[in-house]
Amino acid sequence: MKQFIGFLRKEFLHIFRDPRTMVIIFLLPIVQLLLFGKVINNDLQDSKIGILDQSHDNTTREITSKLLSSGYFLLGEELQAGDDVEDVFRKGKVKMIVTFGPEFEKSLERDGKADVQLLADASDPNTARILTNYASGIINDYVKKEKLQNIQLPNQINTEVRMLYNEGLKSVYMFVPGIMAMILMLISAMMTSISISREKELGTMEVLLASPLKPIQIILGKVTPYLLLSFINTLTIILLGVFVFGVPIKGSFIFLMAESFLFILMALSLGILISTVAPNQMVAMFISVLALMLPTILLSGFIFPIKNMPWPLQILSNVMPPRWFIVIIRNIMLKGTGILFVWKETLILMFMTFVFIALSIKNFKIRLE
Amino acid sequence: MEKVIEVRNLVKKFGSFVANDHLNFDVYQGEIFGFLGANGAGKTTAMRILCGLSSPTSGEVKVAGYDIYKETEKVKRNIGYMSQKFSLYEDLTIAENIRFFSGIYGISPKDRKAKQDILLRDLGVESSKDALIGSLPLGWKQKLAFSVAIFHDPKIVFLDEPTGGVDPITRRKFWDLIYEASDRGITVFVTTHYMDEAEYCNRVSIMNEGRIEALDTPENLKKQYAAKNMDEVFLKIARNTEAPPKPSPQGRA
């Protein structure tokens, strides 16, 4: 036990003396979360729109003010009939133009029907889609509530949409689990593999192996600090998510931590596996970034939905551990489900951990031959 | 004299490549034993086996009186090892390195402090106790690495090409440390390819293509091969093994 504490002390000295490691461990999680949460924001706020109102009646004015007071839109330019619409878009001043046809109010009251045209700049298709959805939502809502109250149209079906588990469609709800997966992969797998391969590179690994320390003690000594730090990071990300971004934790906090712990173990064993293959720090880093970070970001469903991927990538995404972890975390945090609904994903993570450990032991033995 | 290393018919194969071909030798306590050979002759492989870093294909090996198959743990407690690459942690201070390595070998803090003071005084680096290893000159690092390798008073210390890349004067000073250790009764097992260093050893063995071709004191070897220095001895042995094109009965490829 004393040996072990001595080993841990040494490992923490390595970590605290290396500015790069410190930045990755303590600054990166916070910066990443703030970046994804605040800057790279899929939610639209204050998008500039143009209004081309050919009626100038009460209804169009009210709709315009509803749009502008929704918080999503700002008036960028008021257009006149005959203005060159394309020119306005080309200048890049507005993202969308709302055009009301002539005699809007009259035709609405007379026929129960009126024309609004939404022209969106689809050079950024995602934004265009979201903008038009928001705008037509607001307009429909207004017309239904204010204008059609007394007019009962026959056989009309009212669709009512509710976004469950994330009513505000906040993208930060998606990012928090994703960033957690990414940071834990980075710190647990990458930092562990780098720190073990550094000992190999410096020749100190041989000295350790020639000492009375058993290989398992060496590995545990190398891994434990990163286990602790990853756990602290999990807490930091969750706390930031809850208190800064208002992400709920509907399920059990202890269950959430237990699943995170499992994921950290998985990532650590992956880190050990990488270090048994990599001869030096550069290779370890390269493998980690290429084989872990990119797939975590691209293939785990964190940013791009798995259902939209071509089928070879969908199949590939099954072997990405973060994919399963993200499902678990979303379930616990947003839906409040327990083990009954995520046992399959949990088993998959356990199985992966087991495979990585078995492979590491096998590789390690070959190396000692 | 007590034998601290006994090697009988040691064979190590990597696939079909024979790295150590039936090695037989003994090393006695307090001796400085030079393990010579060209690169790829198999000396590092043999040394790794003696340190328990690798296991032999067949043969009997006893180190410090313990069998390396069954009593690896006890072997490791009784040896020190300094690898080819310089092997202290660059981002730790001298004192922290000593603390870490003495912790591994279970030396009590009280003993450590007493021995650390002596070590620092002997090397004349008391004032640099809290300097990072990375900031020290290479010669100091090597001396420190050696002192740390024998900090737990092992019976044998294994040095794998310890003086690579340093100038002759620093090398000579390093050998003074080796002599001191040998005077304290520590057996020194050293691999090198500097032939002038071979002269400093009590006995040397010369390996070629996985076999030990010669083993004796430097004096006797020079007489036997009618050579002026170890360099010539080494060249003659290397030529002898190349020159006669013996038909190989084993049919090695």
Boltz contact constraints between the chains, C-beta under 6 A:
constraints:
  - contact:
      token1: [A, 3]
      token2: [B, 103]
      max_distance: 6.0
  - contact:
      token1: [A, 3]
      token2: [B, 104]
      max_distance: 6.0
  - contact:
      token1: [A, 6]
      token2: [B, 100]
      max_distance: 6.0
  - contact:
      token1: [A, 6]
      token2: [B, 103]
      max_distance: 6.0
  - contact:
      token1: [A, 10]
      token2: [B, 100]
      max_distance: 6.0
  - contact:
      token1: [A, 13]
      token2: [B, 92]
      max_distance: 6.0
  - contact:
      token1: [A, 17]
      token2: [B, 91]
      max_distance: 6.0
  - contact:
      token1: [A, 203]
      token2: [B, 83]
      max_distance: 6.0
  - contact:
      token1: [A, 203]
      token2: [B, 85]
      max_distance: 6.0
  - contact:
      token1: [A, 203]
      token2: [B, 87]
      max_distance: 6.0
  - contact:
      token1: [A, 204]
      token2: [B, 87]
      max_distance: 6.0
  - contact:
      token1: [A, 206]
      token2: [B, 83]
      max_distance: 6.0
  - contact:
      token1: [A, 207]
      token2: [B, 81]
      max_distance: 6.0
  - contact:
      token1: [A, 207]
      token2: [B, 83]
      max_distance: 6.0
  - contact:
      token1: [A, 207]
      token2: [B, 87]
      max_distance: 6.0
  - contact:
      token1: [A, 209]
      token2: [B, 53]
      max_distance: 6.0
  - contact:
      token1: [A, 210]
      token2: [B, 51]
      max_distance: 6.0
  - contact:
      token1: [A, 210]
      token2: [B, 53]
      max_distance: 6.0
  - contact:
      token1: [A, 210]
      token2: [B, 81]
      max_distance: 6.0
  - contact:
      token1: [A, 211]
      token2: [B, 104]
      max_distance: 6.0
  - contact:
      token1: [A, 212]
      token2: [B, 76]
      max_distance: 6.0
  - contact:
      token1: [A, 212]
      token2: [B, 77]
      max_distance: 6.0
  - contact:
      token1: [A, 213]
      token2: [B, 104]
      max_distance: 6.0
